[in-house]
Amino acid sequence: MNSLLTYIKGDKYLWAAIIFLSLFSFLPVYSASSNLQFIVGSGTTTSHIIKHASFIIIGICFVFIIQNIDYKYFGAFAVIALPFVVFALLLTLLQGTTIDGANAARWLKIPGTSIAFQSSVFASLTLLVYISRYLTKNKDIKITLAKSIMPLFFPILIIIGLILPANGSMAVIIFATVMILLFVGGFPLKYLALIILSIILCVTFFIAIVLSFPEKFENISRVKTWQNRIERFNNNEVGLEDYQVMNAKAAIVDGGTTGVGPGKSSFKQVLPQSASDFIFAIVIEEYGLWGALILIFLFLFILFRVVVIATKIHTYFGTLLVFACGFPICFQALLNMGVAVNLLPVTGQPLPLISYGGTSMWVTYIALGIIISVSTQIKSPEELEIEKKKQSEAIIEDIA
């Protein structure tokens, strides 16, 4: 055990939360994957749990590798990766995948292979790291709206605009996180308010055009799907999403305070997406209210460690980078839980580190690896003072 701990760097508390959530995910995924075997007719529970294990092992390897990389390089990585993720988003959008006549292009298959990835999650992390770098580079420069349009807002609008037609919930999450990151990074409030108002007006205009001419946008937009979800959510009408929510609420009631026990969920067979989007309901059914509270506590604990690391790191870029990587994970977790308990309309967002899946889980591990990389370079006030003294002495020697 001690030899293993020597390979673990950075914030040990964050590492503990990552490992606990990763190990715990095996229980609900193995239980809920029977739905994929018997209802969907895909694979076996054994094959699914092996696949899930491979996702986790690769994800943990990402964290081990990334923790050894100096976090200062991630800004440059984001600049290089940005054109590639925009190109990937464009290909994803143009591939023409539809469900019930609406655009559902979220996965991009690598030609000649069976490998597919969700381009939007890679784009989200890349954009947030890029913005962190931009704010750091310009923290001592007077920011003007005109000078920010091309290097900052053009990439934001392009990425959100390419994600919005097929994945509205992801676009909203990215937009909210970007605005909060800009606020934390000290971007002028008057420009921030103008940007928010402009984007809201553009989206409203886009939705109005789509609803006015539905036949022109039938296969390239999910606006009608969003409208139906919101209307059914407000009017308590029954649709596929409502069928999911009804069964999710039934599973929660069945779980009660103590739960029915690991693997004993009965609603996993009738609840669509029980291994992914609605896995939180299965957790409550099998482990009860206490299981749900522990899960919520762990994600809040991750958020707490993110805040601690962001405030302790001595560089501006480190603070913004930790926030950019950590906040979306906790935000997405709370969003997924809110959908499962019917506080929010169905969004299709998985529960980070718990839901069955590949791309989203890997990007979460990569983001956590970046946070841990930052935490490895936290220095005490005494160490910072010694470093400043050495720098001053070096300057004096150069002058002499």
C-alpha positions in Angstrom: 0.0 0.0 0.0 2.8 2.4 0.9 4.5 1.8 -2.4 1.3 2.6 -4.2 0.9 5.8 -2.3 4.2 7.0 -3.5 2.8 7.2 -7.0 -0.1 9.3 -5.8 0.7 13.0 -5.9 -1.1 16.2 -5.0 -4.3 16.5 -3.0 -4.8 13.1 -1.2 -8.4 14.0 -0.2 -9.4 14.6 -3.8 -7.7 11.3 -4.8 -9.7 9.5 -2.1 -13.0 10.9 -3.4 -12.1 9.9 -7.0 -11.2 6.3 -6.0 -14.2 5.9 -3.8 -16.6 7.1 -6.4 -14.9 5.0 -9.1 -15.1 1.8 -7.0 -18.7 2.5 -5.9 -19.8 3.0 -9.5 -19.3 -0.8 -10.1 -22.3 -1.6 -7.9 -25.1 0.5 -9.6 -23.7 -0.1 -13.1 -23.5 -3.8 -12.7 -27.1 -3.8 -11.3 -28.5 -1.5 -13.9 -26.7 -3.0 -16.9 -29.1 -5.9 -16.7 -31.5 -3.5 -18.4 -29.1 -3.3 -21.4 -29.0 -7.1 -21.6 -32.7 -8.1 -21.1 -34.6 -5.0 -22.3 -32.3 -3.4 -24.9 -30.8 -6.7 -25.9 -27.2 -5.5 -25.9 -24.4 -7.6 -24.5 -24.4 -9.2 -21.0 -24.1 -7.8 -17.5 -20.6 -9.3 -17.4 -19.5 -7.8 -20.6 -20.8 -4.4 -19.6 -19.1 -4.4 -16.2 -15.8 -5.4 -17.9 -16.3 -2.5 -20.3 -17.0 -0.2 -17.4 -13.9 -1.4 -15.6 -11.8 -0.7 -18.6 -13.2 2.8 -18.8 -12.3 3.4 -15.1 -8.8 1.9 -15.4 -8.0 4.0 -18.4 -9.4 7.0 -16.6 -7.3 6.4 -13.5 -4.3 6.0 -15.8 -5.1 9.5 -17.3 -5.0 11.0 -13.8 -1.7 9.2 -12.9 -0.1 10.6 -16.1 -1.6 14.1 -16.0 -0.6 14.6 -12.3 3.0 14.6 -13.4 2.6 17.2 -16.1 3.3 20.8 -15.2 -0.1 22.5 -15.3 1.3 25.6 -17.1 1.5 23.5 -20.3 -2.3 22.9 -20.4 -3.0 26.4 -21.7 -0.8 25.8 -24.7 -2.4 22.4 -25.2 -5.8 24.1 -25.3 -4.7 26.6 -28.0 -3.4 23.8 -30.2 -6.5 21.6 -29.6 -9.1 24.3 -30.2 -9.2 24.2 -34.0 -9.3 20.4 -33.9 -12.3 20.3 -31.5 -14.1 22.9 -33.6 -13.5 20.7 -36.7 -14.7 17.6 -34.8 -17.9 19.4 -33.7 -18.6 20.4 -37.2 -18.2 16.9 -38.5 -20.4 15.6 -35.7 -23.2 18.1 -36.5 -23.1 17.4 -40.2 -23.2 13.6 -40.0 -27.0 13.8 -39.9 -27.9 11.5 -37.0 -31.6 12.0 -36.1 -34.0 10.7 -33.5 -37.7 11.3 -34.1 -36.8 13.7 -36.8 -34.6 15.9 -34.6 -30.9 16.3 -34.7 -29.2 13.9 -32.2 -25.6 14.1 -33.5 -23.5 13.8 -30.4 -21.1 11.0 -31.2 -18.4 11.0 -33.9 -17.1 7.7 -35.1 -13.5 7.4 -36.1 -13.4 6.2 -39.8 -12.3 2.6 -40.2 -12.8 1.7 -36.6 -15.7 1.0 -34.2 -14.5 3.7 -31.8 -16.8 6.7 -31.3 -16.4 9.7 -29.0 -18.6 12.5 -27.8 -16.9 15.6 -29.3 -18.8 18.2 -27.2 -17.3 17.1 -23.8 -13.8 17.4 -25.2 -14.7 20.8 -26.7 -16.1 22.0 -23.3 -12.9 21.2 -21.4 -10.7 22.6 -24.1 -12.7 25.9 -24.3 -12.6 26.4 -20.5 -8.9 25.8 -20.3 -8.4 28.2 -23.3 -10.4 30.9 -21.5 -8.4 30.5 -18.3 -5.2 31.0 -20.4 -6.7 34.1 -22.1 -7.7 35.7 -18.8 -4.3 35.0 -17.3 -2.5 36.5 -20.3 -4.6 39.7 -20.1 -4.9 40.1 -16.4 -2.6 43.2 -16.3 -4.0 44.6 -19.6 -7.0 46.9 -19.9 -9.7 44.7 -21.6 -11.9 46.2 -24.3 -14.8 44.6 -26.0 -13.3 45.2 -29.5 -10.0 43.4 -28.6 -11.8 40.5 -27.0 -14.2 39.6 -29.9 -11.9 37.5 -32.0 -9.5 35.8 -29.5 -12.2 35.2 -26.8 -15.8 35.5 -27.9 -15.5 34.1 -31.4 -14.3 30.6 -30.1 -17.0 30.7 -27.4 -19.8 31.4 -29.9 -18.5 28.9 -32.5 -18.3 26.0 -30.0 -21.6 26.7 -28.3 -23.2 27.3 -31.7 -22.0 24.0 -33.0 -23.1 22.1 -29.9 -26.5 23.8 -29.4 -28.6 22.2 -32.3 -28.0 18.6 -31.1 -27.2 19.0 -27.4 -29.0 22.0 -25.9 -28.3 21.0 -22.3 -24.6 20.7 -22.8 -24.6 24.1 -24.6 -26.3 25.7 -21.6 -23.9 24.1 -19.1 -20.9 25.4 -21.2 -22.4 28.8 -21.5 -23.2 29.1 -17.7 -19.7 27.9 -16.8 -18.0 30.2 -19.3 -19.9 33.2 -17.9 -19.0 32.3 -14.3 -15.4 31.7 -15.3 -15.2 35.1 -16.9 -16.8 36.7 -13.8 -14.3 35.0 -11.5 -11.5 36.0 -13.8 -12.3 39.6 -13.4 -13.7 40.3 -16.9 -15.5 43.7 -16.9 -19.1 43.3 -15.8 -20.5 45.8 -18.3 -19.0 43.7 -21.2 -20.2 40.5 -19.5 -23.7 41.7 -19.2 -23.7 42.8 -22.9 -22.4 39.4 -24.0 -25.0 37.5 -21.9 -27.8 39.7 -23.3 -26.5 39.3 -26.9 -26.3 35.5 -26.7 -29.8 35.3 -25.1 -31.2 37.4 -27.9 -29.4 35.3 -30.6 -30.7 32.1 -29.1 -34.2 33.5 -28.8 -34.1 34.6 -32.4 -32.8 31.2 -33.5 -35.6 29.4 -31.6 -38.2 31.8 -33.0 -37.0 31.1 -36.6 -37.0 27.4 -36.1 -40.5 27.4 -34.6 -41.8 29.6 -37.4 -40.4 27.4 -40.1 -40.2 23.9 -38.6 -40.1 22.1 -42.0 -36.8 24.0 -42.9 -35.1 22.9 -39.7 -36.7 19.5 -39.1 -33.4 17.5 -39.2 -30.9 20.0 -37.9 -32.4 21.2 -34.7 -33.8 19.9 -31.4 -35.8 23.0 -30.6 -39.1 21.2 -30.9 -37.8 18.5 -28.5 -36.8 21.2 -26.0 -40.2 22.8 -26.2 -42.0 19.5 -25.7 -39.9 18.6 -22.7 -40.5 21.9 -21.0 -44.2 21.9 -21.8 -44.6 18.4 -20.5 -42.6 19.2 -17.4 -44.8 22.2 -16.6 -48.1 20.5 -17.5 -47.3 17.1 -16.0 -48.1 15.4 -19.3 -46.9 11.9 -20.2 -44.2 11.3 -22.8 -41.0 9.2 -23.0 -39.1 11.6 -20.7 -42.1 11.7 -18.3 -42.2 7.9 -18.4 -38.6 7.9 -17.3 -39.2 10.4 -14.5 -42.3 8.5 -13.3 -40.3 5.3 -13.0 -37.4 7.2 -11.4 -39.6 8.7 -8.8 -41.2 5.3 -8.2 -37.7 3.8 -7.7 -36.9 6.6 -5.2 -40.1 5.9 -3.2 -39.3 2.2 -3.3 -35.8 2.8 -1.9 -37.1 4.8 1.1 -34.5 5.6 3.8 -32.4 2.4 3.8 -32.9 1.0 0.3 -33.8 -2.4 -0.9 -30.2 -3.6 -1.0 -27.4 -3.8 -3.6 -28.6 -5.4 -6.9 -32.2 -5.7 -5.8 -33.7 -2.8 -7.8 -36.9 -3.8 -9.5 -37.2 -0.5 -11.5 -33.9 -0.9 -13.3 -35.7 -3.2 -15.8 -38.4 -0.6 -16.7 -36.4 2.6 -16.3 -34.8 3.6 -19.6 -31.2 4.9 -19.3 -31.0 3.3 -15.8 -27.3 2.7 -16.2 -26.5 6.2 -17.3 -28.8 9.3 -17.1 -31.0 7.9 -14.4 -28.5 5.9 -12.4 -29.0 8.2 -9.4 -32.6 6.9 -9.0 -31.2 3.3 -9.0 -28.7 4.3 -6.3 -31.5 5.7 -4.1 -33.7 2.6 -4.7 -30.9 0.2 -3.7 -29.1 2.3 -1.0 -31.9 4.5 0.2 -31.8 8.1 1.3 -28.5 7.6 3.2 -26.8 6.4 0.0 -28.1 9.4 -1.9 -26.8 11.8 0.9 -23.4 10.2 0.9 -23.2 10.6 -2.9 -24.3 14.2 -2.7 -21.8 14.8 0.1 -18.9 13.3 -2.0 -19.6 15.7 -4.9 -19.9 18.6 -2.6 -16.6 17.5 -1.0 -15.0 17.5 -4.4 -16.3 21.0 -4.9 -14.8 22.0 -1.5 -11.4 20.5 -2.4 -11.6 22.4 -5.7 -12.1 25.7 -3.8 -9.3 24.9 -1.4 -6.8 24.1 -4.2 -7.9 27.1 -6.2 -7.3 29.4 -3.2 -4.0 27.8 -2.2 -2.3 27.8 -5.5 -0.1 30.8 -5.9 -0.6 31.5 -9.6 -3.6 33.2 -11.3 -3.7 30.7 -14.1 -3.7 27.8 -11.6 -6.7 29.3 -9.8 -8.7 29.7 -13.0 -7.7 26.3 -14.3 -8.8 24.5 -11.2 -12.2 26.3 -11.2 -12.6 25.7 -15.0 -12.0 21.9 -14.6 -13.8 21.4 -11.3 -17.0 23.4 -11.4 -18.5 21.7 -14.4 -18.1 18.2 -12.8 -20.1 19.3 -9.7 -22.6 21.3 -11.7 -23.3 18.3 -14.0 -23.7 16.0 -11.0 -26.2 18.3 -9.3 -28.0 18.7 -12.6 -28.2 14.9 -13.1 -29.6 14.4 -9.6 -32.1 17.3 -10.1 -33.5 15.5 -13.2 -33.7 12.2 -11.4 -35.8 13.7 -8.6 -37.9 15.7 -11.1 -36.7 19.1 -10.0 -35.5 19.8 -13.6 -36.6 18.7 -17.1 -34.8 15.8 -18.7 -31.4 16.9 -20.0 -29.6 13.7 -20.9 -26.5 14.4 -18.8 -24.8 11.5 -17.1 -23.7 11.4 -13.4 -19.9 12.0 -13.4 -17.7 9.0 -12.3 -20.9 6.9 -11.7 -22.8 6.5 -15.0 -21.9 3.9 -17.5 -20.1 5.4 -20.4 -16.7 6.2 -22.0 -16.1 9.7 -23.3 -17.7 11.7 -20.6 -16.1 9.6 -17.9 -12.6 10.0 -19.5 -12.9 13.8 -19.8 -14.0 13.9 -16.1 -10.8 12.0 -15.2 -8.7 14.2 -17.4 -10.2 17.3 -15.7 -9.6 15.8 -12.2 -6.0 15.0 -13.3 -5.4 18.6 -14.2 -6.7 19.7 -10.8 -4.4 17.3 -9.1 -1.5 18.5 -11.3 -2.2 22.0 -10.0 -2.4 20.8 -6.4 1.1 19.2 -6.6 2.6 22.7 -7.0 0.9 24.3 -4.0 3.6 25.9 -1.8 3.5 27.1 1.8 3.9 30.8 2.6 7.5 30.0 3.8 8.4 28.3 0.5 7.0 31.3 -1.4 9.0 33.7 0.7 12.2 31.7 0.1 11.5 31.6 -3.6 10.9 35.4 -3.8 14.2 35.9 -1.8 16.1 33.7 -4.3 14.6 35.6 -7.2 15.6 39.0 -5.7 19.1 37.8 -5.1 19.4 36.5 -8.7 18.3 39.9 -10.0 20.8 41.7 -7.8 23.6 39.4 -9.0 22.6 40.0 -12.6 22.7 43.8 -12.1 26.1 43.5 -10.3 
